Amino acid sequence: MKRKVLVCGATGFIGRNIAEALSMRDDLEVYGTYLKSQPLKNGKITMVRADLTNADAVNSAVKGMDVIIQAAATTSGAKEIITKPYYHVTDNAIMNSLILRAAYEHKVSHVVFFSCTVMYQPGEAPVKETDFDANKEIYPGYFGAGWTKVYIEKMCEFYSRLGHTKYTVVRHSNIYGPHDKFDLERSHVFGATMAKVMMTEDGGKIVVWGNGEEKRDLLYVEDLVDFVRLAVDVQGAVFGLYNVGYGSAISVRDLVKKIIEHSGRDLSIEYDLSKPTIKTKLCLDTGRARDAFGWAPRVSLDEGIQKTMSWYIVETGCGKAAGGRQLG
């Protein structure tokens, strides 16, 4: 009998990549939730319209499922994280509380929850899961989002101790790739930079928020999907918390230069120090995921940039890279 998998937030960046990948398997029956976005047009995915902040809608979506992959979230870029720090807190706390309760009440066998890394202290060395210290102050710009994630992680652990359901908590780094937001206002650094570069003609200028010295651990979405596949198939523990990232960090300054190089365009860079930026450096130690599942990232940053850029060109119809060079 096929396992029924519900991907919450299946029209979002991470959710869509996971839903589409899992739909290719013959042993799974894949469902996906959506609300304001258009439902996916994929005959192998049954789309369910659901407001995940409504208890009745959550119960209806969860009933009968074997696995829940919780990729629904209210997200934003650096601008809203700084100017509207409450944006990540309320809806995310409500929807996750309802989903976890429904999973318990309907005896779902496995829940995968996407946390993040905002609770970690910035630093030079790769961070392990055990390095999080609740007695230390979370980076001020991440205070609300960070403690909300920690709360939901602990709720996963709480429900895992009650029986019925096992939980996988994924503290992932900055994910990029096809179906990301390529939006100058709401995107994370990779999507915003890609959009700026691809919309700027030769001889133009790219404006980078801040001085570009902050560093990010960037993981191609295909590698995150591979981790989810392994967790769903292999995890035996009733509760597991795993770092999932590339394992090294690149500065925004160097990332912008790389994306420009791969685009083939001749562009200059200007740094706007008046714009909001999150001045931290973080990269992940993924040894626990490697030991548990044999997982490791396979896509290099250069390869990931090429793959994403090729997808972006096809998706937006903007043609080849500058100079007629075909990407691939």
C-alpha positions in Angstrom: 0.0 0.0 0.0 1.3 3.4 -0.9 2.1 5.8 1.9 0.1 9.1 1.8 2.4 12.1 2.1 1.1 15.6 2.8 3.4 18.5 1.8 2.2 21.6 3.6 3.1 24.7 1.6 3.4 22.7 -1.7 3.3 25.9 -3.8 6.2 27.5 -1.9 9.9 27.2 -2.8 11.0 24.3 -0.6 7.5 22.6 -0.6 7.2 22.6 -4.4 10.6 21.1 -4.9 9.9 18.3 -2.4 6.4 17.6 -3.6 7.5 17.3 -7.2 10.4 15.1 -6.3 8.4 12.8 -4.2 5.6 12.6 -6.8 8.0 10.7 -9.0 8.1 7.8 -6.6 5.7 4.8 -7.2 5.5 4.0 -3.5 4.1 7.4 -2.4 0.7 9.1 -2.9 1.5 12.9 -2.7 -0.9 15.6 -1.5 0.0 19.3 -1.2 -1.6 22.3 0.5 -2.0 25.8 -1.0 -4.0 28.9 0.0 -3.4 32.1 -1.9 -1.1 30.8 -4.6 -2.4 28.9 -7.7 -2.4 25.1 -7.1 0.3 23.1 -8.8 -0.7 21.6 -12.1 0.8 18.2 -11.6 -1.3 15.1 -12.2 0.7 13.2 -9.6 0.0 15.6 -6.8 -3.4 16.0 -5.3 -3.8 19.7 -4.2 -5.8 20.6 -1.2 -6.8 24.2 -0.4 -6.3 24.8 3.3 -5.8 27.8 5.6 -3.3 26.2 8.0 -4.1 28.7 10.7 -7.6 27.3 10.9 -8.0 24.1 13.1 -10.8 22.6 11.0 -8.9 23.1 7.8 -5.8 21.5 9.3 -7.7 18.5 10.6 -9.3 17.9 7.3 -6.0 18.1 5.4 -4.1 15.9 7.9 -6.7 13.1 8.4 -5.6 9.9 6.7 -2.0 10.9 6.1 1.0 8.8 6.9 3.7 11.4 6.6 3.5 15.2 6.9 6.3 17.4 5.5 5.7 20.8 7.0 7.2 23.3 4.6 4.5 26.0 5.0 5.7 29.2 6.6 5.4 33.0 6.5 8.7 34.1 5.1 10.4 37.2 4.0 13.8 38.8 3.2 16.1 41.0 5.3 14.0 44.1 4.9 10.9 42.7 6.6 12.9 40.8 9.1 14.3 44.1 10.3 11.4 46.4 9.7 8.6 44.0 10.7 10.2 41.5 13.1 6.7 40.2 14.2 6.0 39.0 10.7 7.5 35.6 11.3 6.0 34.9 14.7 2.3 34.8 15.0 1.1 32.9 11.9 4.0 30.4 12.1 3.4 29.6 15.8 -0.4 29.1 15.2 -0.1 26.9 12.1 2.6 24.7 13.5 0.8 24.2 16.8 -2.3 23.1 14.9 -0.4 20.8 12.5 1.5 19.0 15.3 -1.6 18.5 17.4 -3.5 17.2 14.4 -0.6 14.8 13.5 -0.9 13.4 17.0 -4.6 13.1 17.1 -4.8 11.4 13.7 -1.8 9.1 14.5 0.4 10.3 11.6 3.5 8.1 11.6 6.1 10.7 10.7 6.4 14.5 10.6 9.3 16.5 9.0 9.5 20.0 10.3 11.7 22.7 8.6 13.3 24.8 11.3 16.3 27.0 10.4 19.6 28.3 11.9 18.6 31.7 13.3 18.9 30.5 16.8 22.6 29.9 16.4 25.3 32.4 17.5 27.3 33.7 14.6 30.9 32.6 14.4 33.9 31.4 12.4 33.7 27.7 13.0 31.0 25.3 11.7 28.2 25.1 14.2 26.9 21.7 15.6 23.3 21.1 16.7 24.6 20.9 20.3 26.2 24.4 20.1 22.9 26.1 20.6 22.8 27.6 24.1 19.4 28.8 25.2 21.1 31.0 27.9 22.8 33.1 25.2 21.1 36.0 23.5 19.9 35.2 20.0 21.0 37.7 17.4 18.7 40.8 17.9 17.4 40.8 14.3 16.4 37.1 14.7 15.0 37.2 18.2 11.3 36.6 17.4 11.8 34.2 14.6 14.6 32.3 16.4 12.6 31.7 19.6 9.5 30.7 17.6 11.5 28.1 15.8 13.0 26.8 19.1 9.5 26.6 20.5 8.2 24.5 17.6 11.2 22.2 17.7 10.5 21.5 21.3 6.8 20.9 20.5 8.0 18.3 18.0 10.1 16.6 20.8 7.2 16.9 23.2 4.8 15.1 20.8 7.4 12.5 20.0 7.4 11.5 23.6 3.6 10.9 23.6 3.8 8.1 21.0 2.3 7.5 17.5 4.5 9.9 15.6 8.2 10.3 15.0 9.7 13.7 14.1 12.5 15.0 12.0 13.6 18.6 12.7 15.7 20.1 9.9 17.9 23.1 10.8 18.7 24.1 7.3 21.0 26.8 6.0 20.1 29.3 3.2 18.4 27.3 0.5 18.5 28.4 -3.2 17.5 27.0 -6.6 14.5 26.6 -8.9 11.2 28.1 -7.7 12.9 30.4 -5.2 11.6 33.9 -4.8 13.4 36.2 -7.3 12.0 39.3 -5.8 14.0 42.4 -4.8 11.8 43.1 -1.8 11.0 39.6 -0.3 13.8 37.4 -1.5 16.7 36.1 0.5 20.2 37.1 -0.6 20.6 34.5 -3.4 17.3 35.1 -5.1 17.5 38.9 -4.8 21.1 38.9 -6.2 20.1 36.6 -9.1 17.2 38.8 -10.0 19.3 41.9 -10.0 22.0 40.4 -12.1 19.7 38.9 -14.7 17.6 42.1 -15.1 20.7 44.3 -15.6 22.1 44.8 -19.0 25.9 44.9 -19.8 27.6 48.0 -18.5 25.0 48.4 -15.7 25.4 48.5 -12.0 24.3 46.1 -9.2 23.5 47.7 -5.8 24.2 45.5 -2.9 22.6 46.2 0.5 25.2 46.7 3.2 29.0 46.2 2.7 28.7 42.6 1.5 30.9 41.3 4.3 28.2 39.1 5.9 28.6 35.4 5.1 26.0 32.7 4.4 26.0 28.9 4.1 24.2 28.3 0.8 22.7 24.8 0.0 21.2 23.9 -3.4 17.6 22.8 -2.9 18.2 19.4 -4.6 20.5 18.5 -1.7 17.8 19.4 0.8 15.3 17.2 -1.0 17.7 14.3 -0.9 18.0 14.7 2.9 14.2 14.6 3.2 14.0 11.5 1.1 16.5 9.8 3.4 14.8 10.9 6.6 11.4 9.7 5.4 12.8 6.3 4.4 15.5 5.6 6.9 15.0 7.4 10.2 14.3 5.0 13.1 14.6 7.3 16.1 11.3 8.9 17.4 13.0 12.3 17.4 15.9 13.6 15.4 17.3 17.1 15.0 19.7 17.7 12.1 21.8 20.5 10.6 21.4 20.4 6.8 23.7 22.8 5.0 26.7 23.2 2.6 29.2 23.3 5.5 31.1 26.4 4.5 30.1 30.1 4.1 30.6 32.6 1.3 30.5 36.4 1.7 27.7 38.3 0.0 30.4 40.3 -1.8 31.9 37.1 -3.3 28.5 35.6 -4.1 27.5 38.6 -6.1 30.8 38.4 -8.0 30.2 34.7 -8.7 26.7 35.2 -10.0 27.9 38.1 -12.3 30.7 35.9 -13.6 28.3 33.0 -14.4 25.9 35.4 -16.1 28.6 36.6 -18.6 27.6 40.2 -18.0 30.0 43.1 -17.5 28.5 44.7 -14.4 29.8 47.0 -11.7 28.9 46.7 -8.0 27.9 49.4 -5.6 27.4 48.9 -1.8 24.5 50.8 -0.3 25.3 51.1 3.5 21.9 52.8 4.1 19.9 49.6 3.4 19.1 47.0 6.0 21.4 44.0 6.2 22.0 41.2 8.7 25.6 41.3 9.6 26.4 37.7 10.6 28.5 34.8 9.5 27.3 31.2 10.0 28.0 27.8 8.5 26.9 24.4 9.6 28.5 21.2 10.8 26.4 18.4 9.2 28.2 15.5 10.7 25.1 14.2 12.5 23.1 14.0 9.2 26.1 12.2 7.6 26.4 9.7 10.5 22.6 9.0 10.7 21.8 8.9 7.0 25.0 9.0 5.0 23.9 12.4 3.7 26.2 15.0 2.3 25.7 17.9 -0.1 26.6 16.9 -3.7 26.0 20.2 -5.6 28.8 22.7 -5.5 28.0 26.4 -5.3 29.2 27.0 -8.9 27.1 24.2 -10.2 24.1 25.3 -8.2 24.4 28.9 -9.6 24.6 27.5 -13.2 21.6 25.2 -12.6 19.5 28.0 -11.0 20.4 30.5 -13.7 19.5 28.1 -16.5 16.2 27.5 -14.9 15.6 31.2 -14.4 16.3 31.9 -18.0 13.8 29.3 -19.2 11.2 30.3 -16.6 11.4 34.1 -17.3 12.0 33.8 -21.0 14.8 36.3 -20.8 17.0 34.3 -23.2 20.6 33.3 -23.0 23.2 34.9 -20.8 25.0 38.0 -22.0 27.2 37.5 -25.0 25.0 34.6 -26.2 26.7 32.1 -24.0 24.4 29.1 -23.2 24.3 28.0 -19.6 23.9 24.5 -18.5 
